[in-house]
Amino acid sequence: MNVRVGAATDIGQVREGNEDSYLVVAPLYAVADGMGGHRGGEVASSLALETVQQLFERQEGSLADQVSRANRAVYDRSQSDRSVSGMGTTLTAALIDENKVHLVHVGDSRAYLVRDGALTQLTEDHTLVHRMVLEGEITPEEAETHPHRSILTRALGVDESVQVDEGDVQVESGDRLLLCTDGLTGMVPEGQIQEILRDAADPQEAVDRLVKVANRAGGIDNITAVVLDFGEAGDKGATKASAIPHQPTVEQPVPKVAPPERSDITIVGAPIPEPPPEDSASRSGPSSTTTSSLPAVRPAPTTPRSHRGRRVGIWAGVTISVLVLGVVGARLFLDTQWYVGVSNGRVAIFRGIPAEVAGFDLHSVVIETSLSAAKAEALVAWRGLPEGITTDDRDGANAVVEQIRKDLERAQQPAS
């Protein structure tokens, strides 16, 4: 089976950086969507794909094994490097073997197959709303507009181990496979994705059109797509292979006000505030700053009024500096605090403290488990769960959850 490929990644219209990555190294193809703030998300997605690529080239284990080891690589980096603590990433990959595609998947990036013009989703979203649909709490139509539709229940790098979905798909000549991040599916309806994939002449045209449409729809997230066309061995066209690309240069001004980013969190919950952005002169990578000549300005005569204005300006600057330092200090403090509490009726691990100030939560959900909070609260030892059970660190929170799990299992056992 001959494979032709098109690939593209785009920063979108809102984000200040690209936390997506893709891998095109025939016969292996993958996309990843990082989380954990700009730097954390970028590190998580690229580290995961770099690890998978290295293990694949060394032929160490199955693709699922390689993804599991990538999970551990991201997790270990998150634990050892405070600047990317709590990062994670989705990952959806396809390994081509003649007329068989082996898929592995974690998170809410997706794989689609187009056959005879019909679009079929091949992967299952690891999200809170999808779980709610499966449990009959909401309908699929309600899930499309649910405010928590981007909350993940599984991602690479959050725990020492992760469950990896995998399966095989038989492909035929004329089939088209799409791997994409939710920056595409969150902005473009499946019907429009199907139409583009059905009508585009070649795979690169298809991904370019998909990215363009997602940006026109708002582009509130990074957008990444990889399209694979399958044909008979004698068909023209070669597979384009490349390493993980550099993040694209920002050519347009970035809006100063942006909606909350899902990538600010590890898996689920409210965003943790980002630290103040670095000065543009200190950022690495291609510069997107435009310089221009400024007209000369004649200094105003010094008068008592101008002195007062200068003093006001100085004190205003001092006040702003103190506020910024306070915000940074608070963020650093909250990042080191952990507790176990309740989220959506389930036992959950939180980063921060169980409190709010002026209507703003001082915590965010990191992991929402499958354990029933109501059942846990029924046990004497865990009655304080709604108020939050604080721990010294993430390991302590994991230990509390594990103990709750054991206590619930023990309580369900029949008395002898």
Buried (B, 14 or more C-beta within 10 A) or exposed (E): BBBBBBBBBBBBBBBBBBBBBBBBBBBBBBBBBBBBBBBBBBBBBBBBBBBBBBBBEEEEEBBBBBBBBBBBBBBEBBBEEEEBBBBBBBBBBBBBEEEEBBBBBBBBBBBBBBBEEEBEEBBEBBBBBBBBBEEEEBEEEEBEEBEBBBBBBBBBBBBEEBEBBBEEBEBEEEBBBBBBBBBBBBBBEEEBBBBBBBEBEBBBBBBBBBBBBBBEBEBBBBBBBBBBBBBEEEEEEEBBEEEBBEBBEBEEEBEEEEEEBBBBBBBBBBBBBBBEEEEEEEBEEEEEEEEEEEEEEEEEEEEEEEEEEEEEEEEEEEEEEEEEEEEEEEBEEBBEBBBBBBBBEBBBBBBBBBEEEEEEBBBBBBBBBEBBBEBBBEBEEBEEBEEBBBBEEBEBBBEBBEEBBEBBEEEEEEEE
